[in-house]
Amino acid sequence: MSTREIVSRVIKLAKREGATDAVARIEELEWYMLRFSNNSLTVTKSLLEKELQIFVCINGKKASCSIMNLSEEAIKEATIKTVRLAKSSRESDLYAPLPKGPFKYDKKFKKIGDENIDVEKLPTLVKTSIESALSSGASRVAGSLIAQKVKVLQETSGNARSEFESTMYNLSVRAFADSDATGQFAATSTFVSKMDAEKVGRMAGEVAKMAKDPKPAEAGVYDVVFGPMTFADLIEEVVDASSAFSVDSKTSFLVDKLNEKISSKEVTIEDDPLNQEAPGSSPFDQEGLPTFRKKIIDSGVLSTYLHNSATSKKMNQKNTANAGLIRPFPFNVVVSEGSKSLDELISSIDNGLYVTNNWYLRYTNSLTGDFSTILRDGLFRIRNGSIEGPIKGLRLSDNMLNFLKNIEELGRERYWIKWWEVDVPVLTGAALVRQMKFTKPTI
């Protein structure tokens, strides 16, 4: 069977078995990974796979599954089992019928990024990033380059039929000047021509060189310049908390904050599903609705939660076309452009820190927004508007609402960031944030 025949058959069979709503989605993935360490390309992997995702509702009872075996027998078995599982599941109050199509989608986004992946160009990107990091002060370089092409075909019982394909390139470089002096930078795009491997390597190498011979740091409350890597991670957490599912389940620090000022007026954050350069782009959501750009935070004010049909019905708010059939999610996060360079942001601090990277952000209380994250790679002391030297031994332990409130200025040079810690592509620069709490690790 063709992919079109598969999704149509799933919808028909699910309805015949008793489903009131059904979605069938096939993703065909072509994937390449190049891993490098000790200044050399060490591992090359590739993958071709096809996955069928099935989602069904029987009113408020829901179930889903995914299978890789797309034989006629396996598809039939998976569809019937998913409907039966829905029948036996607990009914949810988060239910609305799927939107009724057909819908019109922007034809410009039927293809996103490159026509195909030019596999022969990938080792050149790796080599360029390694050489750039070494020439910028690193003695050893590691990282990964991932390239993928995905084709998506989706059909719903609401008569929404849609498809698109896209490419994605994701480069992450970690540079070592010595065991305690490291730097990292990452970049992502849908076009291989937009991947500036030289700059990614250079930025990682420069931070590593600056981070040599770090001194022990003191815990305290500091004014901070967050580099794009860390600021992207913090902003992704804010946007994730704007999912109406998290708000409804009382696991978000943005509960009861709609239309309130939660940040400084310098901050506008948008979800942009229709950006040819951003790997998260899609002309439709998982319910088949056409996607569109919308402001989540508008000049400091929380202007919307992210919705699918079920959450928008329950909260009596506009559907933002961000389904996730269970949980609404962002596609691409865009932070407003500031007016200051990184050096100008640093010069605004008399007594503070420059944080280049972090990982393992965890909440001690997601409803209040209390969190902690480990700082990694170059961490620097700022005094009298300039970097005094590298330090070590701190973690950021503060509150998300306090973080938002204390953002004072944004950087003007923005980067598309995506890596292990930042799953959703985020376009952002550096940022100046006042009065953030830093603690000493207990272990």
N, C-alpha and C positions, 0 to 999 in steps of 0.2 A: 504493500500500500504506500502511496505517497503521503507526505506529511499532512497535506490538506485532507486527504481521505481519513487519516488517523484521527485528527482532532474532530472532524465532523462525526465520525463514528462514535467517539467517546461521548459527545454531547447527546446524540440520539439514544445511545444505550443507557446513559445515566438517567435521562428523563423517563425512559421506558421502565426503568427499575424503581422509579418513584422520586427522583430528585426534583426539587422545585427550581433549583439553580445549579448550573454547572459551568466550569471553566476548564478548557483543555489547552495546554501550552507546551509546545515543543521548542527546545533550545538545542541547536547544533553548534558545537564548540570545536574550534581549531585553536590549539594552545601550545605555546612554546615557552620554555624557561631556560635562561642561560644564567648559571651561577658562577661567580668568580671569587677567588680568595688568593692571598699571597701574590697579588698583582697579575694573576693569570686566570684565564677562563678554565674552569675545572669540570663543570657538569653542563650537559645540554640534554634537555628532555622535550618530548613533544607528545601531544595527545589529540586524538580525534574521538569525540563521543557525541551521542544524541540522547537527550533525556526528555521523557514525557512527564509533565506535572498535571495532576488531576485534582480538582477541588469541587466538592459538591455540598449543597445545602438542602435540607428538608425543613423548610422554614428556618427556625433558629438552631437546628441541629447541623453540625458541620463536621466534615472530615476531608482529609487530603492525603495524597500519596505521590510518589515519583518512582518511575521505573526506567531502566536502561535497556531492557529487553523489549523491543518493539515488534515482536511477532504478533500475529493476529490473536493467537490464543492468550498470550501474556497480557495484551491490552484489554481483552474482554474480561479476563480474570481480575485484573487490577481495578477496572471500573466497577464491576459488581461488588467486589470486596469493599471499595470505598463507600459506595452507597449503603451497604449493610452496616458499615462502621458508623456512618452518620445516623442511621436509624437507632442505633443503640447508644449514641452519645447524649450527654446532658444538653438541654436546650439553653442557648445563650440569649441574653437580652440585647446583645449587639447583633442585630440582623436587619437587613433591608434587602428587597429583591435587587438583582443585578440591574444596572441601567439598561434601558431599551434602545437598541440601535436600529438601523445601522448608523455609524458615525463617519464623519469626514476627518481625515488625518492630513497633516501638513506633508505634502509629497517630498519636500526638501529633506525630510528626516526618515525617508524610507531607507536611505543609505547614510550612515554616519561614519565619518572618517575615511580611511583609505579603501580603495576598491578591494585590495587583497594585501596580505602581509608579505612583504619582500624579505624572506628569511635570510637572504645573503647580506642584508644591511645590518642585521642584529649584532654580529660579532664586532663590526666596526664601531657601533655605539659603545659597546663594552670597552673596547680598546681605548677609545677616545676618553671615556670617563676615567679609566685607570691612569692614563698618561697625564691627564689634567690634574688629578689629585696628587700624583707624585711630584709634578712640577710645582705644585702649590705648597709643598712642605710635608706631605705624608711619606712614610717609609714603607707602608704596607696598605693595601686596598682590598676590600671585599664588598660583596653586594650581589644584586640580582637584577636581571632584566626579564620581564614577562611581557609577552605579546600574545594577543588572542583576537580571534574573529568569532563573533557569535551571530547566528541567524535565529530569529524568534518568529514563530507562527502561533497565533492565539485565536481561539474562538470561544464564545460564550453562549449560553442559552438565551441571553438577551439580544441575540442577533448582531453581536459585535465581532466582526472578522478583521483581523489586522496582522501585519507583519512588518519587520524591519531587520536590518543587519548593521553591525557596527564593528569597528576595530578598536583595540586599546593597547597602549604601550605604557609600561610602568617600570621606571628605573629607580633603584635605591642604591646609594653608594655610601659605604662607611669607610672612613679613612683613619689610619693609626699613625701617629707620630712617635708614640711609645705606648707602654701598657696603660698608662693613666691619661693619655692625651689622644682623644678621639673626636671625630666629627662626622656628622651624617647629614645628607640631604636627599630628597626624593622628588621626582617629577612624574607627571602623567599627561597623556594626550591621546587623542584618537588618530592623530597624524604622525607618522614617523618623522616627517620633515620638521615638525614642531618640537621634537625632543632635542633639547640642548644638552647633550651629554657632556660637553666640555664645561659648561657652567655648573652642572650638578656635581661633577668631580671636583671642580675648583672650589666650590663653596664648602664641600666636605673637607677637602684638604686644608683650606685656610683655617677653619675652626680647629682642626686637629693640631696644626702648628701653633696656634695661639694658646692651646690648652696644656702645653708642656709645663711640668713642675707645679701642679696645683697645690694650694695651701688649704689647710683645714678651715672650714667655714663655721660661722656662728649662726645659730638659729635666731629668728626674729621676724619682724614685719618690715618688708622692703618695698620700695617702688621697683617696678620690673619692666624691662623690655623683653617681651616674649618674641622669639624668632618665629618665622612662618610655620615651622614644623610643630611647635608646641601650641601656637595660637590656633592652628587648624584643628588639632585634637580637642582643645577646649570648646571651640565653636561647634564642632561636630556633636559634642555632648549636648550642647544647648539645643541644637536642631532636633536631635534624637528625642529630647525631652518634650518637644512640641508635638510629637505624635499623639493624636487624640486617644489612642489606645492606652498609652502610658498615663495620660491625664485621667481618663475614666477609671483606670485601675488604681489610681492614687499612688503611683510609683514615680511621679514626675514633680520636680520642684517648680513647674509652671502651672500647677493646679490653681485655679481661681485667679490667674494673672492676666487673662485675656483683656485687651484694650487698656492695660496698665503700662506705665513707664517702668521698664525693668532694666534698662541700660542707659548709658549716656546717649545724647542726641547724635553723636558722631557715628553711631552704629546702625547700619541697615543690613539685614541679612535676608537673602532671597533663596528660594529653591527654583532652579532653572533646568527643567528637563529637556529644553530645546536649544542646546548649544552644541554646535558641530565639533568643538574641540574637547568636550568634556565626556569622559567615558561612561558616566552614569545616565546619559541622555536616552530618552525613549519617547516616541510620539504618542504612546498610550500607556495607561496604567494596567494593573492586573485584573481590572474589571472591564477593560476595553474603552474607558473614557479617554478622549483626547487630552493630553497633558498641556499645561501652560505655566508660564513663569508667574510666581507670586511672592510678595513680601511676607516674611514671617515676623521679622522685627523691622519696623519702619521708623527711622529716626529715634530709636530707643523704645518704642511702644510695641508690645506684642500684639500683632494685628490679626493673626490667625493661628489656629492649630492645623496640623496636617490631617486630612480626613480621607476615608473611603465612604462608601454609601452607608454602611452600618453606623459608623461613628457620627457622620453628619446628620443622619436621621435622629439618633438618640439625643444629640446636643442641639438639634434644630439650627444647624449652621450650614454654610455653603460647602458643597463637596469640592475639595481642592484637587481631585484626581491624583491622589497619592497612594492608591491601593497597591500593595499589600492587602490580600484578601482577609487576613486576620489582623495585621498591624500596619497602619499607614507608615510610609517611610519617605525620606527625601531622595531625590535623584542626584542633583548636583547642588552644592552649597556655594553661594557667592557672597562674599563680604565686601562691603563698600570700600572704595578706594580712598585712602587718606592723602595727606599733602606733604608728609615728611619722609625723608630718607631714613635709613636705619641709623646712620651717624647722627642725624638731627634728633631722632628719638632718644638715643643714648645721651646726647648732650643736654637733654631736658631733666636728667636725673642727677641729683647731688650725692645721694647715698642709696645705692640699690644694686640690682643684679641684672645680668643679661643671660637669659635662659635659651639655649638653642634647641634642646630636644628633651623628650620625656617618653615614658612608656608605663604600662600597667596602671592606668587610671581606674580607681575603684571608689565606690561610695560607701561611707559609713552610715549615711542616711540619704537615700535618693529622693525622698519627699521634701526634705529641707534643702538638699543640694550640697551637703557636707561631703567632701571628697579628699582623696590623697593620691598623689602620683609620684613615681620615682623619676628623678632627674638623671639624664644620661648624656654622654658626650660633653662638649664644651660648656662649662658654667663659669661665669665671669663676674668679678666684683667691679662695680662702677662707683667712682668717687669724682665729684666735681665735674661731671659731664663727660668723663672719658673712662675707658676700661683700664683699671688698675692692674689686673692680673687674673689668672685662673684660680678657681677654688673648687672644693669637692666636699661631699658629705652632707648634702641637704636633700630634702624632699618637699614638695609643695603640698601643703595641707590647709585647705581653705574651704570656701563655700561658693557655689556657682552664681548665686544671685549677687554676692559681694563682688565676685569677679566681673560680672556684667556691669554693675553700678560704677565700678572704679576704672573702666576703660576710658582713657583720656584722649588718646590720639592713635590714628591708624597709619600704617606705612603706605606709601604710594606705589611701590613696586610689588606686584602680586604674582603668586605662583600657584599653579594647580598642584595640590599636594594629595597624594594617596600612597599609603604604605600599610604595613601590618597594623599599626596603631590607629590609622585614619582610614576607615573602610569606605566611606562615602567621599568622592572627590570634593575637595574644598579649595576654592580660589581665594587666597588671602595673602596679605603681607605680614610684616611684623606689627606689633602693637605696644603702646605704652600703657601700663596698668598700675595704678597707685595702690599701695598698702595691701600687699598680699603676704600671707603668713607662711613661713618656711620653718620646718622642724628638722631635727636630727633623726636619722633612722634608728630604730630600737635594736636592730640586729646588725 
